[in-house]
Amino acid sequence: MAVTPVFAMVMVHVSKNLGGDWSQFWAIASARSGSGGSGSVVGVGRFLFEIWPSWRDPTALKLIFSFFAFEAFLTKAVPGDRFEATITAAGNVPVYKANGLSCYFITLVALLVGTNYGLVNPSLVYDKFPEIISSLNAISLALCFWLLVKGDRTTDSGSNGSVVVDYYWGVDLYPKLWGFDVKQMTNCRFGMMYWAVGILCYAHKNMEINGGVVQSGMAVNVVLQLIYIAKFFHWEMGYMCSMDIQHDRAGYYLCWGCLVWVPSVYTSHSFYLAENCPDVSPPLAAGILLLGFLAIFLNYDSDNQRYVFRQTKGECTIWGRRPTYIVATYLSGGRKRTNLLLTSGVWGMSRHFHYLPELTAAFMWSSPG
């Protein structure tokens, strides 16, 4: 918790002000640290203080809260089917509105229309990104503190025995704020949605720098990620039934991670490419796009096999055949429970095959840099 906020801020600084050259950063930091001892810590601390933007920048705060408000409005206003997620150990059933993909496309269209009519300037997000990350650091740390001390607990809450651990891992499994599910809003409707909006803003900056034309490497980088993120929102309710959501409580790990780590680190290659994109030939760009798309499809198909299997409790077909599975038993909340582990399709080849195409997709959209 002491390192990750600093790392996120430094990564943005290195990409924007040092051309992505970490050796320059280490050289400056080493020079400030002197010959070692307590003075070295003070020197590096002063350097970090100098490069750390104000978290109270009015433009950054306006951009953040406008985006928050817009996504909150879409979450409530856009129609969607009622979806009941996996029952918890305490017997609660989380309920969501399945409108993620619609919100995703509405968000992208709103950005494009707003840009076309001069209502928004996407390049401003790039220009103010250091201030945005500084503000998000402060906002997310405050949110995690509120999650720690808030009074209305659910029956799925509980202390880990340490205030520090409670702050990091969280106390409540499904907390709500103003009627919104905190994990869905931070993970999906802000973190993942900003991932898409952010890279489009960086592409606009690239276009601005290059006389109104987006470089092919930047275009491939953004298109592949937009496809991947569309896949995520198509599968959003499957994600809300994943082990991450079922077992990880809302604390620093999840909430700070999605509010700061996702915007700063997951988009870092696109942020870097905005001003530093090399020339990529059309045939190479097309090859990267094709391989990246195939990897994303394989990742989606892997996740979808498991999701359909779980939703139908095995009453389905995978690759044209009835699935095979293992009936696993485990203890949760003092009760003996069962779960079905799929052993057909890609899940018969490897327990976590889906990570391979996911890592391949990430490599492909990062390769233009």
JODA-V21471 format. One record per backbone hydrogen bond with DSSP energy under -0.5 kcal/mol. CO is the residue of the C=O (numbers start at 1). NH is the residue of the N-H. Records with the same first field share a line. If there is no record, write none. Layout:
CO = NH / NH
This chain:
1 = 5
3 = 7
4 = 8
5 = 9
6 = 10
7 = 11
8 = 12
9 = 13
10 = 14
11 = 15
12 = 16
13 = 17 / 18
14 = 18 / 20
18 = 21
20 = 22
21 = 24 / 25
22 = 26
23 = 27
24 = 28
25 = 29
26 = 30
27 = 31
28 = 32
29 = 33
30 = 34
33 = 36
37 = 40 / 41
38 = 42
39 = 43
40 = 44
41 = 45
42 = 46
43 = 47
44 = 48
45 = 49
46 = 50
47 = 51
48 = 52
51 = 53
54 = 57
57 = 61
58 = 62
59 = 63
60 = 64
61 = 65
62 = 66
63 = 67
64 = 68
65 = 69
66 = 70
67 = 71
68 = 72
69 = 73
70 = 74
71 = 75
72 = 76
73 = 77
74 = 78
81 = 98
83 = 85 / 96
86 = 94
88 = 91
92 = 88 / 94
94 = 85
96 = 83 / 98
97 = 99
98 = 81
99 = 103
100 = 104
101 = 105
102 = 106
103 = 107
104 = 108
105 = 109
106 = 110
107 = 111
108 = 112
109 = 113
110 = 114
111 = 115
112 = 116
113 = 117
114 = 119 / 120
115 = 118
120 = 122
121 = 124
122 = 125 / 126
123 = 127
124 = 128
126 = 129
128 = 132
129 = 133
130 = 134
131 = 135
132 = 136
133 = 137
134 = 138
135 = 139
136 = 140
137 = 141
138 = 142
139 = 143
140 = 144
141 = 145
142 = 146
143 = 147
144 = 148
145 = 149
146 = 150
151 = 153
154 = 157
162 = 166
163 = 167
164 = 168
165 = 169 / 170
166 = 170
167 = 252
168 = 253
171 = 158
172 = 250
175 = 182
177 = 180
180 = 177 / 182
181 = 185
182 = 186
183 = 187 / 188
184 = 188 / 189
185 = 190
186 = 191
187 = 192
188 = 193
190 = 194
191 = 195
192 = 196
193 = 197
194 = 198
195 = 199
196 = 200
197 = 201
198 = 202
199 = 203
200 = 204
201 = 205
202 = 206
203 = 207
204 = 208
205 = 209
206 = 210
207 = 212 / 213
208 = 211
210 = 213
215 = 219
216 = 220
217 = 221
218 = 222
219 = 223
220 = 224
221 = 225
222 = 226
223 = 227
224 = 228
225 = 229
226 = 230
227 = 231
228 = 232
229 = 233
230 = 234
231 = 235
233 = 101 / 236
235 = 238 / 239
236 = 240
238 = 241
239 = 242
242 = 246
243 = 247 / 248
244 = 248
247 = 249
249 = 251
250 = 171
251 = 255 / 256
252 = 256 / 257
254 = 258
255 = 259
256 = 260 / 261
257 = 262
260 = 264
261 = 265 / 266
262 = 266 / 267
265 = 268
267 = 271
268 = 272
269 = 273
270 = 274
272 = 275 / 276
273 = 277
281 = 285
282 = 286
283 = 287
284 = 288
285 = 289
286 = 290
287 = 291
288 = 292
289 = 293
290 = 294
291 = 295
292 = 296
293 = 297
294 = 298
295 = 299
296 = 300
297 = 301
298 = 302
299 = 303
300 = 304
301 = 305
302 = 306
303 = 307
304 = 308
305 = 309
306 = 310
307 = 311
308 = 312
309 = 313 / 314
312 = 315
314 = 316
316 = 323
318 = 321
321 = 318
324 = 343
326 = 328 / 341
328 = 339
330 = 337
332 = 335
335 = 332 / 337
337 = 330
339 = 328 / 341
340 = 342
341 = 326
344 = 347
345 = 348
346 = 349 / 350
350 = 353
352 = 355
353 = 356 / 357
354 = 358
355 = 359
356 = 360
357 = 361
358 = 362
359 = 363
360 = 364
361 = 365
362 = 366
363 = 367
366 = 369
368 = 278
